[in-house]
Amino acid sequence: MNKKLVERFTAVLLMISGLLWAGDLPAKSIRIYVSVNGSDSNNGSTAGSAMQTIQAAIDKAQSLSLDKQDAVTILLQQGVYYISKPIVISKSLPGGASLTITSEGGEVRISGFRRIERNKIKTGGQYWEIDVSGESSFVSQLKVNERIAPQSVYPDNDWLYFKGVTQKLLKQRKNVNLLSDSAVQTLSVDDNVTKPLKGQYSNLAEIQILNKWHFIRRPVNNVSNAQLSVVGQEMVPYSPWKTGTRYQIVNSTMGMSAGRWMYDKVAHKIYYKPAPDETAGSTAFYIPVTDELLLVRGSGANSLVSNVYISNVTFEGAGFDVSDKGLQPQQAASTYGAAIEVGYARNIQFLNCAFTAISENVLWLNECVYNSLIDGCYFNEFGMGAIRIGEPKPNGNGVKLPVTAFNTVSDCIIQNGGKLNAAGAGIAVFQSHDNKIINNEVSDLYYTGVTVGWTWGKGKSYATGNLIAGNIIHHIGKGVLDDLGGIYMLGNSSGTVIRDNIIHHIYSYDYGGWGIYLDQGSANIKVTGNLVVNTKSGGYFQSILSDNIEVANNIFANADINQLQLAVVTAPVPDTFLSFHDNIIVRKTGKWFYGSWGAKIILFNNNTFYSDARAPEDNSVYVKRYSSPEYRSKFIKVPDLSIFDKDNYVMADISQMMGVLNIKRSFAAGTKDNKWSGKTNSRNGSYYSRFNERMRKTTLFRENQVGL
């Protein structure tokens, strides 16, 4: 071979190998240290030269020269990082490198709270006066030492009822489909309510109204003899206030109990009623000074923020301005924002984080968010809902494309929400597809545990292919709102599966406390392997316009009113409307069926119905129908089904339930053990080692509805 040719060939090989070697260069691992005692003039390269703010560390990371395989870790030293505006991540690191923000080892809190200086606090007398002028434009929550103090509410743990309601529009509707944004409602009430309100602070009182699935809060505009008036949005026609509608008075001194407070938005002062053992020297007060804590948001669908991992951090103290407009009637608090928001992003992960004392919704994967993960996190004491995925655009109108998809929420604990707006949901998936909601515990909420879909009827829906599996959902509703479910579905959900969930203690105020609730237009859904126990209105409910639903191998037990409920169907619907087979239903009271269970559109077979001597006779036409051999179903009397009655369950109880029903089955729903195990409502033990004792009987507004 020609010598020059060999040399050229060798040179080419060396060049190629060099390029390959360059592509396999070891990844750079860069650490940036942050400390509450650091300085942003430091370079952050060592613990001894730590920066002071998280935002400065992020900005430094984004200024580095990086490749895709590189990793930058911002290490937060133990402490509380107070912020007055949200931390912002608006772009990926150079080259697509990953960014991790995590604790170096000790407890780390990112806090929107600010401590009120002692010279602004006047003690003595019935109420302490706290001057918050210059701190925040509105106060939605008050932290007293390490406790979130509830705002004043009258009556505490009870309701008042309207004696009558009239309405006058101050502005006419812009069109027939839009409500007027200005109307005055005159509310007839008991005279013993208006008399105290005519005194001091009468111009500061607010009213919160609970009506069906809506929670409304308005400033009181005028007080007269046995009448209150409020100004705001026109009442929605399908849920008007009327005689008997419930309400409470908020933010007044009426019946204020120790440990509560009210806010004077004119003088910018808080009036706090101390407990007998509280002293000025041992009491610290904090208020949130920002509504948002973290924004991870790219500039568009073609400019996503990617590869951001946040772990072992607690987020706390975000406010919300309720002031002039109050809270409007919105299902699932859908139109409100969140303290932590992600948009136009991919592969964003929250791992083993905690979120507490958030006035609005907590964490929102908003538009165009993909392949992201919320795992092992703890959500407690929040004002509305906990986790939201996708955009709440009815019928998909105006949703950003490509639609948010392929996200996972797993092994999280979500509890004690709806403190400011009872309509918040634990996990809400709006217009978003192919998400996994798996192995979470969701509890102690006033509306719904998990809600999926945002399309009514047969309209366009992007909420398809979602999986809701292995979750424990309990103590939902708590006798506060109506028309709710442990799991609530809405619209066409092709490919969606609801399986292996344990749902119990779902109680509405009046109607509609269902375990699994398939609302208008729910379609193409499989419901299988779920255990639903102790509901008010029914273990299973399916509304109108539903199609191609399979309900199989579930256990529905101990509903107060009806075990199984369908909407009354009057119009022709497809023959694939419902396949209901191989289920077990247990009854101690109420009826077996309600609704159009006799329709030809139902494929019904191989179901078993158990009751004991306590259950009243039910000789309905549906019982007679499904007792016939062609349906291969059985109605069986057994000696004792009291095991299903408990307010609290342990794993042994679940096993005993299966034994009484003579079926061999185990349930493994619930999260894995993680750093938050045992946190649930301060109960002993961990739900996540499979049903240790920790359920507790709830009472009306047990954690106090307003003021977090």
N, C-alpha and C positions, 0 to 999 in steps of 0.2 A: 504494500500500500504506500502511496506517495506520502513522504514525511510531512509535508505541509498540510496535507489533507488530514493526517492523524492529529497534528497539532490543533487544527481548527475544530475537529470533532471533539477532542479532549476539552478544548476551551468552552465549547457549547455545553458539554456535560457538566463542567464545573459551574457554568453560569446557571444552568437549570437547577443543579443541586443547591447552589447558593440561594436561589429564589425559594426553593422548597424549604430550606433551612430557615430562611427569614420568616416564612409563614408559620413555622413551628416554634418560634422563639418563645421562651417561657413567659407567662403572663406576669405583668407587674402587679404587685399587691401593695397599695398605698394606704397608709393610715393617717387620718387627721383627727387629732384629739381636741375635745371641747370640754371646758370646765366652767362652772358658774363663777369661779374665781380667776378665770383666764382673761386674756385680752385679745381683741381682734387684730391688734398690731403684731401678735405672735404669728409664727408660721404653722403652728399646730402639728409639727412633725414628731413631737414627743409629748409625753404627759406633762413634763415640766415646762413646755412652751405651748400650752393649750390655748386655743382660741376661746372666746367667751360666748358667742352666739351661734346657733345652729345655722342660721341664714348665711352668715359669713363663711362658715365651713362649706356649705353647699356651693356658694359662689366661687370659692377657691377650687373645689373639685371640678367645676365646670370650666376653669381656666387652664387645666392641665392638658398636656399632650398625651393622648391615650389611644389605645387600640381596642378592638372588640373584646379580646380575651382578657383585658385588664380589669381589675377590681379596686374600687375605692371604698374604704370603710371609714365612716365618721363615728368615732368612739366617744360616747357621752359619759363623762364621769358622773358619779352619784350626785344628785341634787335636784332642785326645782328650777326649771328654766322658764322664767316669766316672760310672756310676750304680750304686746299690745296690738299687734296686727298679725295676720297669718304668715306662717312660713310658706314660701312659694318655690316650687320646682317647675319651671316652665319649659325645660328642654332636657333631652337626654345628655349624658356625659359625652364628650368627644369620642368618636369612633364607635359609639354604642357600648362603651364599657359599663359595668354594673356599679350601682351606688347603693351601699348599705348604710343605714342609720340605726345604731343599736346602742344599748347600754354596755359600758365596759364591765359591769358586774353588779353594781349597787342599784338601788331604786332610782329611776329617772322619771321625772314628771315634766311634761310640757304643759304649762298652765296659763290660761287666759285670765286668771284671778289677779286682783291687786288688793293688797292689805290696806285697810283704812287706818290712817295714822290716829294714834290715841288722842291727840289734841282736837280731833274732829268728832269725838264721841262724848256726849253729855249723859252722864248717868244720874240715877236718883229719880224717884217718882215711879209711876206705874209703867211708863215707857221710856226707854233710852232713845235719845235723838242722835242719829248718825248723819253727819253732813257729807254728802257724796258729790257736791258741786265740783265740776272740773274733772271728775273721774270717768263718768259714762253718761251718755244721753238718756239712757233708760236702764232700770234695774229689773232683771227678770229672775234673779236668784240671789240668795244670801248664804254664804258659808260662815258658820259660826264654829270656830276652832276647826275640827275635822268633820263637822256635821253640816249637811245641807238643811237649813231651816225652812220649813214650809211657810208659804205666804198665808195671810189670814183668809179664812173662808167661813161663811155663815150660811146655814148651820154646819158645824163640824160633824162629818159622818152621817149626814141626813140630807133630805131634799126639802125644798119649798115648791109650791105648785101655782102656776098662773090661774087666776080666776077668769081671765078673758084676755084677748089680744086683738088689737086693731092695727091697721097699717095704712100709711099714706105715702105715696111716692113723691119725693122732692124733685127728682129728675125722671123723665119718661125713658122707657127702654129705647135703645138705639135701633133694635129690631126685635122681632117676636122671639128670637132664639136666645137673646141675651137678657140677663136680669139687670134691673136698674142698679146703679152703684150708689144710689142715695135714696134712702127711705127712712121714715120715722115709724117705729113700732111703739105703740102705747100699751103698757102691760098692767093689767089690773092685778093687785096683790093684796095681801093682808095689811091692815093698817099698822100692825106691830112690826112690820118690816120698814115702812116708810118713816115712821116717827123717829127712830134712831138715826136714820140717814139724813134728816134735815139739819142735824147738828154739825159739829166739827168734821172737816174732811168730806163733806157730802159730795163735793165736786170731783173727788178722786175715786169714788167707789166704781167697781165694775161688776158686771153680771155675767155669769157663765151659764149657758143653756145646753141641756142634753136632750136631744131629740132624734130618735131612731139611731142611725150610725153617725150622726153629726155631733160635733162639739163646737159651740159658738161662744165667743167672749167679746163683749162690747163695753165701752165706757158708759156709765149711767149719765144721760144727758140732762134729765130733769127729774125732780122728786116733788110729788104733790100728795094730797091725801089719798092713800091707798092706790097710788099709781106711780109707775116708773116709766120713763121713755128713754129709748136708745136710738141712735142714728147710725145707719150703715147700709150694707147691701140689702136689697129686697129679699124677702124670704123665698126659698126655693118652693115652687108649686107642689112638688111631690112630698115635701116634708115641712109643712107650715107649723109654726107654733100655734098653740090653741089652749083652751081651758084644760088644765091637767098636765101641761108640759112642765117638766122639772127645771128648776134653776137654783142657783146659789149666789150669794153676794160675796164678792172678792175685794180685797184691798180696802178694808174698812176696819174700824176698831170694834165693830159689832161682835160681841161674843169672842173677842180675840183671846186665845188661850196662850199660856206661857210657852215661849220658844218660837212664836210666830211673829210676823212683821207685816207692815204695809209701807208703801212707797208714795211719797208726795212728789209727783213729777214736776210740779210748779216750783216748789222751794228746793227741789233736789235733796230731799231728806228721807231717811228711813226711820220709821218708828218701830222699835223692837221691844217686845214684852219679855223681860228676862225671867228665867226660872228662879225659884227661891235660892238655889245654891250657886247661881252665877254671880260673879263679881267682876268689876271692871278690870282688875289687875290680872285676872286669869282668862279673860275672854277676848279673842281676836276675831275681827270681822273682815270678810273678803267679798268683793263683787267682781263679776266678769267685766272686762273692758274691751273685749272683742267678740264678735259673733262667729268668727271663723278661726280655726287653729292651723289648718294645713290645706294648701291648694296644690294639687299635682295636675297640671293642665298644659297640654300642648297647644299649638296654634291652629291646628286643623287636622282633618283626616289624613292628610299627607305629611304631617309633621307631629308624630306621636312622641310623647315621653315614654321611654322604655327602660325596663330593667332596674326598678327601684325597689329595694327591700327595707322595710321598717320593722324592727323587732324589739321586744322587751322594753317597751316605752309605754307610759301612761299619759293619755291626753285628758285634760280636765279643764273645766271652767270656761264655757262658751255661752254667751248671752243671746237674747233675742228680744227685739223691740216690739212689744205688744201694744204700745201706747194708743195712738189715735184710732187706727182701723180695727184693732182687736184681732180676733181669730175668726176666719170665715168658715162656713160649713163645707169641709172638704173631706171626702172619703180617704182614709189612710194618710191624712195630713199631706196629700200628694203635691200640693203646689208650693210647699215650703222648702227651704234649702237645707243645708247640712253644714256642720262644723268642720268636717273633713270631706273634701270633694275631689274626685278624680275625674278628669275628662280628657278625651283625645289621648289615650294612653294604652300601653300594652305591657303585660308582665309587671304589674305593680303588686307587691305583696305586703300584707300586714300580718305579722307572725307573733303570737304570744303578747299582743298588746292589750292594754286596758283602756276603756273609755268611760268616763264618769262625769257627772255634773254638767251635762250638755243640755242647754235649754231647747234647742231645735232638734231636727233629726241629726243622727250622729255621723254616719259614714255613707257616702253616695258614690257609687260607680256610675257616673252620669253618661253623657253621650260618647259613643265610639270608644268604648273601653273593652279590651279583649284579653283573654288568657291571664286574668288576674286572680289573686287568691287572698282570702281572709281566713286565717286558720288559727285555731287555739286562742281566740281573743275573748275578752270579757267585757260585756256591756252592762252597765248598771246605773240606775238613777239618771234617766234622760227624759227630756221634755216631750218628745213626740215619738218617732220610730227609731229603730237602731240601724238597720242596713237597708239600703235601696240600690237596685240595679236597673239601669235603663231609664228611659224617659217616660214620664207619665203623660203620654200623648194619646187621648182617646181615639180608638180606631186607627192608630198609627199615623194620624195626620201630622205632617211636619216633622216627623222623627228624622234625626240625622243618620245618614248612611255612610258606610256600612253600620248596621245596628249593633249596639253593644251585645257581646256574646262570649260564650266559652269561659265563663268565670265560675269560681268555686267558693262557697262559704262552708267551712267544715270545722267541726269540733269546737264550736263557740258556745259560750254561755251568754244568754241574753235575758235580762230580767229587770223588773221594776221600771217600766217605761210609761209614757203617756202622762207624765207629771204636769205638764203645762197644757197639752192638748191630748185629750184621751183618745182621739181617733188614730193615733200613730200605730203602725204595725211593727211587729218584731223584725221580720224580713219581708221586703216588698220587691218583687220582680215585676217591672212594668213592661215596656216594649223591649224585650230582650230574649234571646233564644240560646238553647244548649248550655244552660247553666246547671250547676250541681249544688243543691242545698242539702247537705248530708251530715248526719251525726251531730246535730246541734241540740242544745236544750233552750227552749223559748218559754218563758213563764212570766206570770204576774203582769199582764197587760190588760187594758180595758177594751181593746178592739179585737184584732185578729193576730194569730201567731205568725203564720206564713201566708202571704197573698201573692198570687201569680196571675198576670194578665191585666190588660187595661183596655179591653174592647168589649162593648156591650152588644149582644146580639150577634149577627152574622157579618159584621164589618171586618176590615183588614186587621189581622193580628200578627205581630212578630214574636209573640211569647210562645214559641214552640220548642219541642225537644228538651224541655227542662226535666230534671230529676229531683224529686223531693223524697228523700229516703233516710231511714234510720234516725229520725229526729224524735225527741221527746218534747211534747208541747202540752202545757198544762196551766191551769188556773188562768184562763183567758176570759175576758168579759167581766167577770167578778161582779155581775149584777149592775153594771153601769150603763153600757150602750146596748143597742139591738142590732139584729141583722149582721151577724158575725160568725166566724168559724175558727176552729183550731187551724185548719188549712182551708183557704178560700181561693177558688179559681174563677176566672172570668174570661170568656171569649174562646175562640178556636185555639187549641193548644196541641196541635198534631204532634204525636210522638212523646208527649209528656207522661211520666210515670210517677205515681204516688204510692210508695211501697214501704213496708216495714217500719212505719211510724207508730209511736205510742202517744195517744192523745187522751187527756182526761181532764175533768172539771172545767167544762166550757159552759158558762152561764151568762145569759143576757139579762137585761133588766126586765123586759117584757117578752117579745117574740124573737125568734131567730138566734138561739144559741146552739149551733150545730158543730159536730166534730169535724166532718169533712163536708164542705159546702161548695157545690158546683153551681155557680150563678149563671146568669143569662148567657146563652151562646156557648157555654163550655162544650167542647167537642174533641173527639179523638184522644181520650184520656184513659189510662189504665189505672185502676185503684185496686191494689192487691196487698195482702199480707199485713194490714194495719190492725191495731188494737185500739178501739175507741170506747172509753168507759166514762160514765157519769157526765152526761150533757143535759141541758135543759130541754131543748126542742127536738133533738134527734141525733143519732150517731151519724146518719147520712142524709143529706138533702140535695136534690137536683132540681134546678129551676127550669124555666121555659127555654125553648129554642136550643136545647142540648141535643147532641147527636153523637152516635158511635162511642158510647161509654161502656167500658167493661169494669164491673165491680165483682171481684172474686177473692175467695180465701181470706176474708176479713172477719173480725169479731166486733160486733156493735152491741154494747151492753149498757143497760141501766139509764136510758134517757127518761126524763120525767114525764114528757107529754106523749111523743110518738117515737118509736124506735127508728122507723124508716119513713122518709117523707119525700114525696114528689110534688112538684107544682101541678095544679089542676090543668090538664091539657084539653083544650076545646077544639083546636084546629088540627088538621092532618099533619103528621110529621113522618120522617123516614122510618122504615122498619128496623133500622139499626140503632134506634134511639137508646136502648139500654139492654145490656146483657148482665144479669144479676144471678150469680151462681156460686155454689160451694161456700157460702157464708154462714156464720153462726151469729144468731141474734138472741140476746138475753133480755128478759123483761121482768121488772118487779112492780111497775106501775104504768099507767098510761095505756096507749094502744100499740099494736104491732105496726099498723100502716096508716098513712095519711096521704091523700092525693090520688092521682090516676094510676094506681097500681094494677088496675084491671085492664088497662089498654092493651091492644094487640101488639103494640110497638115494643113490648117488654118480653125479652127472653128470660124466663125465670125457672131455675131448676136446681135441685140438689142442695137446698138450703135447710138449715136446722134451727128450730126455734125452741129455746128453753125458758121455762118459767117455774116458779115455785108457788107454794100455797098463798103467798102474800099477793100475788098478781091478780087483779080483777079479771073476770071472764071477758073475753073478747071474741064475740061471735060475728064479727063483721063479714061482709060478703067476700073480702079478700082472704080471710082465714079459711073460709069454706072453699073458695076457689083453689087455693094453693095446697089444701089438704088432699086434693084428689091425686090419684096415682100418677097421672101424666106429668106432674111437676116434680116428682121424686123428692119432695120436701117433707119434713117431719115437724110436728109440734109436740114437744115432750115436757112432761111435768117431772121435776126433780125435788128431792126433799128440802134442800137449803142452798140458796144462792147469795147468802149474806156476805160472802167474801168479796163480792163486787161493790159493797156499800161503803167501803172505807174512804175517809178523807185523805188518808196517807197510805202509800203503797211501798212495800219493799219487794225485793226480788222473790222472796218466798211467797208473797201474796200472789204475784203473777203466776208462779208455778202452780200454786193451789187452784187458781182460777182454771188453768188448763186441766188440772186433775179432775175438778168437779165436772167439767165438760167432757171428760174422757177423751181428750185429744193430746197427742204428743207433739209438743211444739215449744221452742224456746225463743225468747226475744232478746236481741242484743243491741237494741236501739240505745243511743246516747253517745256522748263524746268519749274519747280516750282520756285517760288521766293526763292532766297537764298542770301547769303552774297555778291555774285558777281553780282546780278541783277543791271542793269544799267551800268555795266562796258563795254558793247559791243561797241567798237570803239568810246568811249567817247560820244555816242549819248545820248540824254535825254530820260529818261524813261527806261522801261524794256521790253524786248521781252517776258519775261516770265509771265507777266500778260496779255499775249495773244495779241501780235502784237501792242504794243504802237509804235508811230512814231519814227523810228530811222534808217531806211534804208537810205543809201546815194548812190548817183550815183558814181561809181568808174571810175578812169581814169587809163591809162596804167602805171603800176609800181607805183601806187599812193603812197604806203608806202615805195617805193624804194626797188629794188629787192635785192641788195647785202649788205653785211655788217651789217645785222640786224639793 
